Structures are given as structure tokens and as C-alpha cells.
């Protein structure tokens, strides 16, 4: 069978499936065996029931149906977040699709497409203007256009145009068109935002400031940097880390943790995949449970080999019982740490929590911290 039957062109979901169907149909046409002998005898008398259907045609149609159902696009469909935000905003403003159509000059079918995260970006921008919405994201940098924001975030992630275009299933010229002119499809935009971990949502212009309010990010400040002696022990046990998702800087020369990749507050490490060996000193505010859940899940799904977290030993919290007990190895450190350059000890005890890791690594950590309390010891 022609290899082209397994390739999907860079276009929206239904166009891709249709294109795949058509290419499969043409590719198999030349290989279709002569099975005319399987056709039933011609119908005699009365109204003809139509052209006979061969067994080969039935088999071929079943193959087309299987090809569509097993399309990777169906397995990795978009969450339709931008479309849901549009629909919610329209209903919040007590507008029907017809009234929004009249207000923006777009057709009702175009509005329906946009609310399913489809359609073109020129129509999408008109609806955003009509509903007084803006696109914001915790990791999305500021720029004059949505295309420029995508380009900045892509470069920040260290991705080239060609490789990123392949990641989101479009051609490089399509990505160039999106980044330079903010033109293209809404579903392409959402796929790009998801892959870059932008954390993008549509918010009203009046609430865009509140969207950026992030409580409890104090541990990424230099005052909560991990003590160097703790890091030296961890390097001796685990080696250099691959990812630090809570870094205060991307500059390796000034970063307190030795790692290959750094995510800062602007990068929103919660939305990025963690690979290999990860060290996390998460924000100690109310959102710390999001980080412990992320650490547990990244190991469970196989993205991370091991995640080592320095967290407050708050055994009375929900996140501790949900993500730590029974899910990780614990080393409760003796005394209270002095973070960064502080002359005073922290007002809480600390623990090193290890999700994943090998038995040899865990045993080495126990030997390196003989004064700590270790779970399972």
C-alpha cells in the first residue's frame, strides 16, 4: 500500500480525515483486483435496484472507515478551550449567536465554528473585539500580535520553526504565516498554545490584570533558595538534574540549582512536561498542592525518572496525604533550614520528598542524611 495513505495533511480535523480518505481511495484504485465475478447476476424485471456492489468495494469501504477511526487526530483531539471561552463570554453578555452575528458582521455558521475552536483567525479577532475579550496566558509573553507572542514563546522554549511545525502537525510555511501575520486557523493556534504550555485563556479586558495574580510564588525568590549543602548532597546521590521547574532565572551562571533546563514563573512550569531527573523547590503558598500533584503524575506517566522536592513538612495538609504519603519516599530533615542568605531559620520544618527513583538512589540518600527521619527505614 502507498505510504501516502498514512500521512495527514496540515489542515483542520475534518479536512484531514477527508483528505486521508481520498488519498487512500486513489492509492487503492490502481491496486484493486478484478473481482467482477463476485457481482450478483443482473436484476430481472421491475425497477433496477442500482449498480451491483462488489465484495472488493465492501472491503475497501471498511478499510476507509478503519483509517478514519484510527486517525491520530482523533486520539489527540483539542480540548476546545478557546471555543468554550467564547461561548461562555457570549452567554454571560446575554447574546445569542444571531445577535453576535449581527454585531460582528459574521454569519451564524461562522460563529458556531468559532465556538468549536474552528474557523479562521480573522473571524476570531472580530468576535474577540465584539465581546471585549483578550487572549492571555501565564506563560504567554506580551507582543503586538498573537502571532508575535507565539514566536516569542517558541524561541523561549528553544524550538525552531521546522521542529515546532512538525510537533503541531502543520507545515513550516503555515507556521511562518501564523507568526508573521497572525493568519491561519483557530484550531492551529490552540494546538500551538497547548504544545508551548502557554496556559492560554480568553478573559475580559477588565479582568486581565486579575488573571496574572499568582499567590504564593515566594519560594522562587532568592530568599527561599535551597541551601547549598542540601543541593550538594542531592548532586552526589542523583547527579546533575535535567529540569528545575521553579527557577528564579534561566541563566545557568546565576541559577542556584545545576540543571539542564530551567522554567521560571513566566514559563509556568506546571504546564510543561518534566523529563528525566527533576528538582523542584515549589512555591510555598496555597498552590503548593498543584506542584506536588504534578510531581506525582509526571513520574506515574513516565515523563520523569525521579522528582525530588524540597517542601514544608506539613503533615496536616490535604496535599501531603494525597500526593506524598504512600506515593513517595520521605526524608524529614532535622531542625529548620536557613534558605538563601537568610540569617534566620525558616518558621517551619522541611522534608525532601522523592517521587520515583531507584532503590540504589534512595539507599544512598538515607546514608547521606543519617540524621533525617526516612520513611520505610
C-alpha positions as CSV (number, residue, x, y, z in Angstrom):
1,X,0.0,0.0,0.0
2,X,1.2,3.5,-0.8
3,X,2.9,5.1,2.2
4,X,0.9,8.3,1.5
5,X,-2.2,6.6,2.9
6,X,-0.8,7.0,6.4
7,X,0.1,10.7,6.2
8,X,-2.2,13.5,7.3
9,X,-2.0,16.9,5.6
10,X,-1.8,20.0,7.8
11,X,-5.4,21.2,8.0
12,X,-8.4,21.1,10.4
13,X,-9.7,17.8,11.7
14,X,-12.5,17.1,9.1
15,X,-10.4,18.2,6.1
16,X,-7.6,16.0,7.3
17,X,-9.8,13.0,7.6
18,X,-11.4,13.7,4.2
19,X,-8.0,14.1,2.5
20,X,-6.8,10.9,4.1
21,X,-9.9,9.1,2.8
22,X,-9.5,10.4,-0.7
23,X,-5.8,9.6,-0.9
24,X,-6.4,6.1,0.3
25,X,-9.2,5.7,-2.3
26,X,-7.0,6.8,-5.1
27,X,-4.0,4.8,-3.9
28,X,-6.0,1.6,-3.7
29,X,-7.8,2.2,-7.0
30,X,-4.8,1.1,-9.0
31,X,-4.3,-2.0,-6.9
32,X,-8.0,-3.1,-7.0
33,X,-8.2,-6.7,-8.2
34,X,-10.7,-7.7,-10.8
35,X,-13.5,-9.3,-8.7
36,X,-16.3,-8.7,-11.2
37,X,-17.1,-12.4,-11.0
38,X,-18.3,-11.8,-7.4
39,X,-21.0,-9.5,-8.6
40,X,-24.6,-10.9,-8.4
41,X,-26.5,-11.6,-11.7
42,X,-28.3,-8.6,-13.2
43,X,-31.8,-7.9,-11.7
44,X,-34.6,-9.2,-14.0
45,X,-37.9,-7.4,-14.0
46,X,-39.3,-4.4,-12.1
47,X,-37.2,-1.4,-11.1
48,X,-33.5,-1.8,-11.1
49,X,-32.0,-1.8,-7.5
50,X,-29.0,0.2,-8.7
51,X,-25.4,-0.8,-9.6
52,X,-24.1,-4.1,-8.0
53,X,-21.7,-3.8,-5.1
54,X,-18.7,-6.0,-5.2
55,X,-17.0,-7.7,-2.2
56,X,-13.9,-5.7,-3.0
57,X,-15.8,-2.4,-2.6
58,X,-17.2,-3.5,0.7
59,X,-13.7,-4.4,2.0
60,X,-12.3,-1.2,0.7
61,X,-15.0,0.9,2.4
62,X,-14.4,-0.9,5.7
63,X,-10.7,-0.1,5.4
64,X,-11.6,3.6,4.9
65,X,-13.8,3.5,7.9
66,X,-11.0,1.9,10.0
67,X,-8.5,4.5,8.7
68,X,-10.7,7.4,9.9
69,X,-11.4,5.9,13.3
70,X,-7.7,5.2,13.9
71,X,-6.6,8.7,12.9
72,X,-4.1,10.1,15.4
73,X,-6.0,13.4,15.3
74,X,-9.0,11.6,17.0
75,X,-6.7,10.3,19.7
76,X,-5.2,13.7,20.3
77,X,-8.1,16.0,19.9
78,X,-8.0,19.5,21.1
79,X,-9.8,20.4,24.4
80,X,-11.7,23.2,22.6
81,X,-10.8,25.7,25.4
82,X,-10.8,28.8,23.3
83,X,-14.2,27.9,21.8
84,X,-15.7,27.2,25.2
85,X,-14.4,30.6,26.5
86,X,-16.0,32.3,23.5
87,X,-19.3,30.6,24.1
88,X,-19.2,31.3,27.9
89,X,-18.5,35.0,27.2
90,X,-21.3,35.3,24.7
91,X,-23.8,33.8,27.1
92,X,-22.5,35.9,30.0
93,X,-23.2,39.0,28.0
94,X,-26.7,37.6,27.2
95,X,-26.1,37.5,23.5
96,X,-27.5,34.9,21.1
97,X,-25.5,33.6,18.1
98,X,-27.7,35.7,15.9
99,X,-27.2,38.9,17.9
100,X,-23.4,38.3,17.9
101,X,-23.5,37.6,14.2
102,X,-25.3,41.0,13.7
103,X,-22.8,42.8,16.0
104,X,-19.7,41.4,14.3
105,X,-20.9,41.1,10.7
106,X,-20.1,37.4,10.6
107,X,-22.5,34.6,9.7
108,X,-24.1,32.4,12.2
109,X,-22.3,29.3,10.9
110,X,-19.0,31.2,11.3
111,X,-19.9,31.9,15.0
112,X,-20.7,28.2,15.5
113,X,-17.4,27.2,14.1
114,X,-15.5,29.6,16.3
115,X,-17.3,28.3,19.4
116,X,-16.0,24.8,18.4
117,X,-12.4,26.2,18.1
118,X,-12.6,26.2,14.3
119,X,-12.8,28.7,11.6
120,X,-10.2,31.4,10.6
121,X,-8.3,33.8,12.8
122,X,-9.6,36.9,11.0
123,X,-13.2,36.0,12.1
124,X,-11.9,35.1,15.5
125,X,-10.4,38.5,16.0
126,X,-13.7,40.2,15.1
127,X,-15.5,38.1,17.7
128,X,-12.9,38.9,20.4
129,X,-13.4,42.6,19.6
130,X,-17.1,42.3,19.7
131,X,-17.1,40.5,23.1
132,X,-14.3,42.7,24.5
133,X,-12.1,39.6,25.1
134,X,-8.3,39.3,25.1
135,X,-6.1,36.3,24.9
136,X,-3.9,35.9,28.0
137,X,-1.7,33.1,29.4
138,X,0.5,32.7,32.4
139,X,3.4,31.8,30.1
140,X,2.4,33.9,27.1
141,X,4.7,36.9,26.6
142,X,3.4,40.3,25.6
143,X,3.7,41.5,22.0
144,X,1.8,43.4,19.3
145,X,0.0,40.4,17.8
146,X,-0.9,36.8,18.7
147,X,1.5,35.6,16.1
148,X,4.4,37.5,17.6
149,X,3.5,36.1,21.0
150,X,3.6,32.6,19.7
151,X,7.0,33.3,18.1
152,X,8.5,34.7,21.3
153,X,7.3,31.8,23.4
154,X,8.5,29.3,20.8
155,X,12.0,30.9,20.9
156,X,11.9,31.0,24.7
157,X,11.4,27.2,24.7
158,X,14.3,26.8,22.3
159,X,12.3,25.4,19.4
160,X,13.0,26.0,15.8
161,X,10.2,26.7,13.3
162,X,10.6,23.4,11.4
163,X,10.7,21.2,14.5
164,X,7.8,23.1,16.2
165,X,5.7,22.9,13.0
166,X,6.2,19.1,12.9
167,X,5.2,18.9,16.6
168,X,1.8,20.5,16.0
169,X,1.2,18.9,12.6
170,X,1.4,21.8,10.2
171,X,3.8,22.9,7.5
172,X,6.6,25.4,8.2
173,X,5.1,28.0,5.8
174,X,1.8,27.7,7.7
175,X,3.7,28.5,11.0
176,X,5.5,31.4,9.4
177,X,2.2,32.8,8.2
178,X,0.8,32.5,11.7
179,X,3.7,34.1,13.5
180,X,4.3,37.0,11.0
181,X,0.7,37.8,10.0
182,X,-1.5,36.2,12.7
183,X,-3.3,34.5,9.9
184,X,-4.5,30.9,9.9
185,X,-6.9,28.6,11.7
186,X,-8.1,28.8,15.2
187,X,-7.5,25.1,15.9
188,X,-3.9,25.6,14.7
189,X,-3.5,28.5,17.2
190,X,-4.9,26.4,20.1
191,X,-2.6,23.4,19.2
192,X,0.4,25.8,19.2
193,X,-0.6,27.3,22.6
194,X,-1.1,23.8,24.1
195,X,2.2,22.5,22.9
196,X,4.1,25.5,24.2
197,X,2.4,25.3,27.6
198,X,1.0,28.9,27.4
199,X,-1.8,28.3,29.8
200,X,-3.9,30.4,27.4
201,X,-7.5,31.6,28.1
202,X,-9.8,34.2,26.8
203,X,-10.6,36.8,29.5
204,X,-12.5,40.1,29.5
205,X,-10.4,43.2,29.1
206,X,-11.5,44.4,32.5
207,X,-10.2,41.2,34.3
208,X,-6.9,40.7,32.5
209,X,-4.9,42.1,35.5
210,X,-6.6,39.6,37.9
211,X,-5.6,36.8,35.6
212,X,-2.0,37.3,36.4
213,X,-2.4,37.3,40.1
214,X,-0.4,34.4,41.4
215,X,-0.4,33.8,45.1
216,X,2.4,32.0,46.9
217,X,5.3,32.3,44.5
218,X,7.7,33.4,47.2
219,X,9.9,30.3,47.0
220,X,11.2,31.3,43.6
221,X,12.6,34.4,45.2
222,X,16.3,34.4,46.2
223,X,15.2,34.5,49.9
224,X,13.9,30.9,49.6
225,X,16.7,29.4,47.6
226,X,17.7,25.9,48.5
227,X,20.6,25.7,50.9
228,X,23.8,24.8,49.0
229,X,24.6,21.9,51.4
230,X,21.3,20.3,50.6
231,X,22.0,20.6,46.8
232,X,25.5,19.1,47.2
233,X,24.0,16.0,48.8
234,X,21.4,15.7,46.1
235,X,24.1,16.0,43.3
236,X,26.1,13.3,45.0
237,X,23.1,11.0,45.0
238,X,21.2,11.9,41.8
239,X,23.8,13.7,39.7
240,X,23.0,16.8,37.7
241,X,19.3,17.5,37.3
242,X,17.6,17.7,34.0
243,X,14.8,20.2,34.9
244,X,14.3,22.8,37.6
245,X,10.7,24.0,37.0
246,X,10.8,26.6,39.8
247,X,13.9,28.5,39.0
248,X,14.3,32.2,39.6
249,X,16.4,32.6,36.4
250,X,17.2,30.9,33.1
251,X,20.8,31.9,33.4
252,X,22.9,28.8,34.4
253,X,25.7,31.0,35.7
254,X,23.4,32.7,38.3
255,X,21.0,29.8,38.9
256,X,21.2,28.2,42.3
257,X,20.4,24.7,41.0
258,X,22.6,22.8,38.5
259,X,20.1,21.7,35.8
260,X,20.0,21.5,32.0
261,X,16.6,23.2,31.7
262,X,15.1,26.0,33.8
263,X,11.5,27.1,34.0
264,X,10.7,30.4,35.6
265,X,7.4,32.0,36.7
266,X,7.0,33.3,33.2
267,X,7.4,29.8,31.8
268,X,4.7,28.3,34.1
269,X,6.5,25.0,34.9
270,X,3.1,23.4,35.8
271,X,2.1,23.4,32.2
272,X,5.4,22.0,30.9
273,X,6.4,18.3,30.7
274,X,9.1,17.3,33.2
275,X,11.7,15.0,31.8
276,X,14.4,12.9,33.4
277,X,15.7,13.9,36.8
278,X,13.8,16.9,38.3
279,X,14.4,19.0,41.3
280,X,11.6,21.2,42.5
281,X,11.5,23.8,45.3
282,X,7.9,24.8,44.7
283,X,6.1,28.0,45.8
284,X,5.1,27.6,49.5
285,X,1.7,29.3,49.2
286,X,-1.7,27.8,48.7
287,X,-0.8,26.5,45.3
288,X,1.8,24.1,46.5
289,X,-0.6,21.2,46.1
290,X,-0.6,21.8,42.4
291,X,3.2,21.2,42.3
292,X,3.1,18.0,44.4
293,X,0.3,16.6,42.2
294,X,2.3,17.5,39.1
295,X,5.4,15.8,40.6
296,X,3.5,12.6,41.3
297,X,1.8,12.5,37.9
298,X,5.0,13.1,35.9
299,X,6.6,10.1,37.5
300,X,3.4,8.0,37.1
301,X,3.0,8.7,33.4
302,X,6.7,8.0,32.8
303,X,7.8,11.5,31.8
304,X,10.2,11.9,34.8
305,X,12.5,9.3,36.1
306,X,12.6,10.9,39.5
307,X,11.3,14.1,41.1
308,X,13.0,15.4,44.2
309,X,11.0,18.1,46.0
310,X,12.0,20.3,49.0
311,X,8.7,21.1,50.7
312,X,7.5,22.1,54.1
313,X,6.8,19.1,56.3
314,X,3.1,19.9,56.7
315,X,1.7,16.6,57.6
316,X,-1.7,18.0,58.4
317,X,-2.4,19.2,54.8
318,X,-4.5,17.7,52.1
319,X,-1.7,17.7,49.5
320,X,0.6,15.8,51.9
321,X,-1.8,13.0,52.4
322,X,-2.9,13.0,48.7
323,X,0.5,13.2,47.0
324,X,3.2,12.3,49.4
325,X,2.1,9.6,51.9
326,X,2.1,6.2,50.0
327,X,3.3,7.8,46.8
328,X,6.9,9.0,47.6
329,X,9.9,8.4,49.8
330,X,10.2,11.0,52.6
331,X,13.2,12.4,54.4
332,X,12.2,14.7,57.2
333,X,15.2,17.0,57.8
334,X,16.3,17.6,61.3
335,X,16.0,21.1,62.6
336,X,14.9,24.0,60.4
337,X,16.6,25.2,57.3
338,X,18.1,28.6,56.5
339,X,17.1,29.4,53.0
340,X,19.3,31.6,50.7
341,X,21.3,34.2,52.6
342,X,18.9,34.4,55.5
343,X,20.4,34.6,59.0
344,X,17.2,33.2,60.5
345,X,15.8,29.7,60.2
346,X,12.5,29.0,58.4
347,X,9.3,29.1,60.6
348,X,8.5,25.5,59.5
349,X,10.3,22.2,59.3
350,X,11.3,20.8,55.8
351,X,11.3,17.5,54.1
352,X,12.8,16.1,51.0
353,X,10.2,14.1,49.1
354,X,11.3,11.7,46.3
355,X,8.8,10.5,43.7
356,X,10.3,7.6,41.7
357,X,14.0,6.9,41.9
358,X,15.9,3.6,42.1
359,X,16.4,1.6,45.2
360,X,20.1,2.4,45.0
361,X,19.4,6.2,44.9
362,X,17.0,6.0,47.8
363,X,19.5,4.0,49.8
364,X,22.3,6.5,49.0
365,X,20.0,9.3,50.2
366,X,19.4,7.6,53.5
367,X,23.2,7.2,54.0
368,X,23.8,10.8,53.0
369,X,21.3,12.1,55.5
370,X,21.8,9.9,58.6
371,X,20.2,12.5,61.0
372,X,16.9,12.7,59.0
373,X,13.8,10.6,59.5
374,X,13.3,8.4,56.5
375,X,10.0,6.7,55.6
376,X,10.3,2.9,55.4
377,X,13.6,3.0,57.3
